[in-house]
Amino acid sequence: MKTRIFLLTILSATLLLTGFHSPVTSKAAANNDTIQYPEETHFKNVQQLTFGGDNAEAYFSFDGKWIIFQRTNPKEGLMCDQMFIGKVPAPGEKFEYRRISSGKGRTTCGSFTKDGKHVIYASTHLSVDTCPPVPDRKKYGNKYIWPLYDSYDIFMADLNGKIVKQLTHSKGYDAEATLSPDGKKMIVDSKVSLTAYERYVNEENEEQNKSKRKQSEMKENTNN
């Protein structure tokens, strides 16, 4: 049986920096604020951070000083999502960001570690350097489709983009990693045997750990 653990989102996947306040009558229309929805009464001081391309899945670091997000922009040679990080700007300042993924394959769902020294994200780059094929949405009534590439695995990289650890190894969709508030646990969306994977994660003995990992991979291959 295929088991999937769904991502627990803690932040809205948007690249608009906002402030929250008590409901009041919106003055967005009067002030010609083209970013804020005229009837929105809960946000103020909305600042657009990115321009051009597709920018999404933005998440704050634990200290709230950095943002990690994914970006696609063919005009910049970004044919599919790559990971970027940038420091949260002061009001009115330009948002400066830089790519932290390798530029190969497709990436998604980035997050910072508790100490702010590393990031975690999913990538297909081990399978192929180019972008994986995109489903033809016309066949599905032009509805939104999120492809579950079985070449996705989850990686940890330092802030210079160097991958220091591969966190998942099994064939199948492994992505959408989210860290617990204390930074010690990770929840992922994965097409693997949950029981076998839990044994793999919780096993402290290195040899037994490898054995449990193989079991989780075998279970997944059987499910597929």
C-alpha positions as CSV (number, residue, x, y, z in Angstrom):
1,M,0.0,0.0,0.0
2,K,1.4,3.3,-1.0
3,T,1.7,5.7,2.0
4,R,2.1,9.4,1.6
5,I,2.8,11.9,4.3
6,F,1.6,15.3,3.3
7,L,3.6,18.5,3.8
8,L,2.5,20.7,6.7
9,T,2.7,24.2,5.4
10,I,3.6,26.8,8.0
11,L,3.9,29.8,5.6
12,S,1.9,30.9,2.6
13,A,3.7,30.1,-0.7
14,T,3.9,33.7,-1.8
15,L,6.6,36.2,-2.3
16,L,4.8,39.2,-0.7
17,L,6.1,40.5,2.6
18,T,3.2,41.6,4.7
19,G,2.2,43.0,8.1
20,F,-0.8,41.8,10.1
21,H,-3.2,44.1,11.9
22,S,-6.8,44.3,13.1
23,P,-9.5,44.6,10.5
24,V,-10.0,48.2,9.3
25,T,-11.4,49.7,6.1
26,S,-9.0,49.2,3.3
27,K,-7.5,52.3,1.7
28,A,-5.7,50.4,-1.1
29,A,-7.9,51.7,-3.8
30,A,-7.6,55.3,-2.7
31,N,-3.8,55.0,-2.4
32,N,-3.6,53.4,-5.8
33,D,-1.9,50.3,-4.2
34,T,-1.9,47.9,-7.1
35,I,-0.5,45.0,-5.0
36,Q,-3.0,44.9,-2.2
37,Y,-6.5,43.7,-3.0
38,P,-8.9,46.6,-2.6
39,E,-11.2,44.7,-0.2
40,E,-8.4,43.2,1.9
41,T,-8.7,44.4,5.5
42,H,-6.0,42.4,7.3
43,F,-2.8,43.3,5.5
44,K,-0.8,46.5,5.2
45,N,2.6,47.6,3.9
46,V,2.6,44.9,1.3
47,Q,5.9,44.8,-0.6
48,Q,6.5,42.8,-3.8
49,L,9.9,41.0,-3.6
50,T,10.3,39.3,-7.0
51,F,9.5,40.4,-10.6
52,G,9.3,38.3,-13.7
53,G,9.2,34.5,-14.1
54,D,7.4,32.2,-11.7
55,N,8.3,32.6,-8.1
56,A,6.7,30.4,-5.4
57,E,7.1,28.1,-2.3
58,A,8.7,30.9,-0.2
59,Y,9.6,30.0,3.3
60,F,11.3,32.0,6.1
61,S,14.3,30.8,8.0
62,F,13.8,30.0,11.7
63,D,15.1,33.5,12.7
64,G,12.9,35.2,10.1
65,K,15.8,36.9,8.4
66,W,16.1,34.9,5.2
67,I,13.7,33.5,2.6
68,I,14.2,30.4,0.4
69,F,12.0,30.0,-2.7
70,Q,11.9,28.4,-6.1
71,R,12.1,30.3,-9.4
72,T,11.5,29.6,-13.1
73,N,12.3,32.2,-15.7
74,P,13.2,31.1,-19.3
75,K,14.5,34.6,-20.0
76,E,17.2,34.0,-17.5
77,G,17.9,30.5,-18.7
78,L,15.9,29.0,-15.8
79,M,13.7,26.5,-17.7
80,C,12.3,24.9,-14.5
81,D,12.3,25.5,-10.8
82,Q,15.6,26.2,-9.0
83,M,16.2,27.1,-5.4
84,F,17.1,30.7,-4.4
85,I,17.8,32.4,-1.0
86,G,17.8,36.0,-0.1
87,K,17.9,38.2,3.0
88,V,14.6,39.7,4.0
89,P,14.9,43.4,3.0
90,A,14.0,46.4,5.1
91,P,10.8,48.2,3.9
92,G,11.4,49.8,0.6
93,E,14.7,48.1,0.0
94,K,15.3,45.8,-3.0
95,F,15.2,42.1,-2.4
96,E,18.6,40.6,-3.4
97,Y,18.7,36.8,-3.9
98,R,21.0,34.2,-5.4
99,R,20.7,30.6,-6.7
100,I,21.7,27.9,-4.2
101,S,20.8,24.8,-6.2
102,S,23.0,23.3,-8.9
103,G,20.9,24.5,-11.8
104,K,20.4,20.9,-12.9
105,G,17.1,19.0,-13.0
106,R,14.1,20.5,-11.2
107,T,13.9,21.5,-7.5
108,T,11.1,22.2,-5.1
109,C,10.1,22.8,-1.4
110,G,13.1,24.4,0.2
111,S,13.6,25.1,3.9
112,F,16.3,26.3,6.3
113,T,17.7,24.2,9.1
114,K,17.3,25.4,12.7
115,D,20.9,26.7,12.9
116,G,20.5,28.7,9.6
117,K,23.7,27.1,8.2
118,H,22.0,24.7,5.7
119,V,19.0,24.3,3.5
120,I,17.0,21.3,2.6
121,Y,15.2,20.8,-0.8
122,A,14.1,18.2,-3.3
123,S,15.8,17.8,-6.6
124,T,15.7,15.5,-9.7
125,H,19.3,16.3,-10.7
126,L,20.6,12.8,-10.0
127,S,18.3,11.3,-12.7
128,V,19.0,13.8,-15.5
129,D,20.5,17.3,-15.8
130,T,17.6,18.7,-17.9
131,C,14.1,19.5,-16.8
132,P,11.7,16.6,-16.4
133,P,8.7,16.6,-18.8
134,V,5.7,18.6,-17.9
135,P,2.2,17.0,-18.1
136,D,-0.1,18.3,-20.9
137,R,-2.7,20.1,-18.9
138,K,-5.0,20.4,-21.9
139,K,-5.7,16.7,-21.5
140,Y,-7.0,17.4,-18.0
141,G,-9.2,20.5,-18.7
142,N,-6.3,22.9,-18.1
143,K,-6.4,22.1,-14.4
144,Y,-3.4,22.6,-12.1
145,I,-1.3,19.5,-11.9
146,W,1.6,18.8,-9.6
147,P,3.7,16.0,-11.3
148,L,5.1,13.4,-8.8
149,Y,8.5,12.7,-10.4
150,D,9.9,9.5,-9.1
151,S,13.4,11.0,-9.5
152,Y,12.9,13.5,-6.7
153,D,15.1,13.0,-3.7
154,I,15.8,15.3,-0.7
155,F,19.2,16.9,-0.2
156,M,20.9,19.1,2.4
157,A,23.2,21.9,1.2
158,D,25.3,24.6,2.8
159,L,24.6,28.3,2.0
160,N,27.1,28.2,-0.8
161,G,25.1,25.6,-2.6
162,K,27.4,22.6,-1.9
163,I,25.3,19.5,-1.2
164,V,26.6,17.9,2.0
165,K,24.1,15.1,2.4
166,Q,21.5,13.1,0.5
167,L,18.6,12.5,2.9
168,T,16.5,10.1,0.8
169,H,17.8,7.3,-1.5
170,S,14.8,5.2,-2.6
171,K,13.2,5.3,-6.0
172,G,10.0,7.2,-5.9
173,Y,8.6,10.7,-5.2
174,D,10.5,12.1,-2.1
175,A,9.8,15.9,-1.6
176,E,8.1,18.6,0.4
177,A,10.3,18.2,3.5
178,T,9.3,20.3,6.5
179,L,11.3,20.5,9.8
180,S,9.8,20.5,13.2
181,P,9.9,23.6,15.3
182,D,12.9,22.2,17.3
183,G,14.7,21.3,14.0
184,K,15.2,17.7,15.0
185,K,12.4,15.9,13.0
186,M,11.5,16.1,9.4
187,I,8.2,15.2,7.7
188,V,8.2,14.4,4.0
189,D,5.8,13.5,1.2
190,S,7.1,10.2,0.1
191,K,5.9,7.1,-1.8
192,V,7.7,4.5,0.3
193,S,6.7,2.0,3.0
194,L,6.1,4.1,6.1
195,T,6.9,1.2,8.5
196,A,10.1,0.4,6.7
197,Y,11.1,4.0,6.5
198,E,10.5,4.7,10.2
199,R,12.7,1.7,11.0
200,Y,15.4,3.1,8.8
201,V,15.2,6.6,10.3
202,N,15.1,5.4,13.9
203,E,17.9,2.8,13.6
204,E,21.1,4.0,15.3
205,N,23.3,1.1,14.3
206,E,24.9,2.0,10.9
207,E,24.8,-1.5,9.5
208,Q,21.2,-2.0,10.6
209,N,20.4,1.4,9.2
210,K,21.6,0.4,5.8
211,S,19.6,-2.8,6.0
212,K,16.4,-1.0,7.0
213,R,16.9,1.5,4.1
214,K,17.1,-1.4,1.6
215,Q,13.9,-2.8,3.1
216,S,12.1,0.5,2.6
217,E,13.3,0.6,-1.1
218,M,12.2,-3.0,-1.6
219,K,8.8,-2.3,-0.2
220,E,8.4,0.7,-2.4
221,N,9.4,-1.2,-5.5
222,T,6.8,-3.8,-4.6
223,N,4.2,-1.1,-4.2
224,N,5.0,0.4,-7.6
